[in-house]
Amino acid sequence: MTKLAIVYHSGYGHTKKLAEAVLAGASAAGAEATLLSIDAEGNLPEADWATLDAADAIIFGSPTYMGSVSWQFKKFADASSKVWFVQKWKDKVMAGFTNSATMNGDKHSTLHYFITLAMQHSGVWVGTGLMPSNSKAAQRNDVNYVGSFSGLMSQSPSDSSPDEGPLPGDLETAKLFAKRVVETAQKFRG
């Protein structure tokens, strides 16, 4: 069974909701998936580092704040330099997701941060593999309405609660994205 770790930080609960949808999609695809939450101080329990080391695939998640990852996620990424030094995550399948209040919100910068982190760890990056919903007939709850290829993007209005956002279309996109990551990891495990 493919082992997948989803390591994320969520400031207000919207990114947590997205992480839970990623978990649901990975589990439905047959993975042994685990959520690892970076706390408000940017820390991850020691046992969670062992889970990341044992995983076949790692999915990073963070809200987009001021055009990048949260400082808590950055603290986690900096702490991963111990793992980087011995290339413990080399050849793991890696992917990422983010949420912000606006449709664009410079989410692409957050995904690029994740891609760079994955490349530094010698990982194998996986994008969404989903075509965007970009026709005149497209509606906000269509799959990949935000239109990202390099990783999962979602949007939650700044005055919405986690019960109100991300919207169902973004959550369905998260499930399909996770399925693709699991399927790619299975191919690598051979």
Secondary structure by P-SEA (a helix, b strand, c coil): cbbbbbbbccccaaaaaaaaaaaaaaaaaccbbbbbbbcccccccaaaaaaaaaccbbbbbbccccccccaaaaaaaaaaaaaaaacccccccccccccccccccaaaaaaaaaaaaaaaabbbbbccccccccccccccccccccccccbbbbbbcccccccccccaaaaaaaaaaaaaaaaaaaaaac
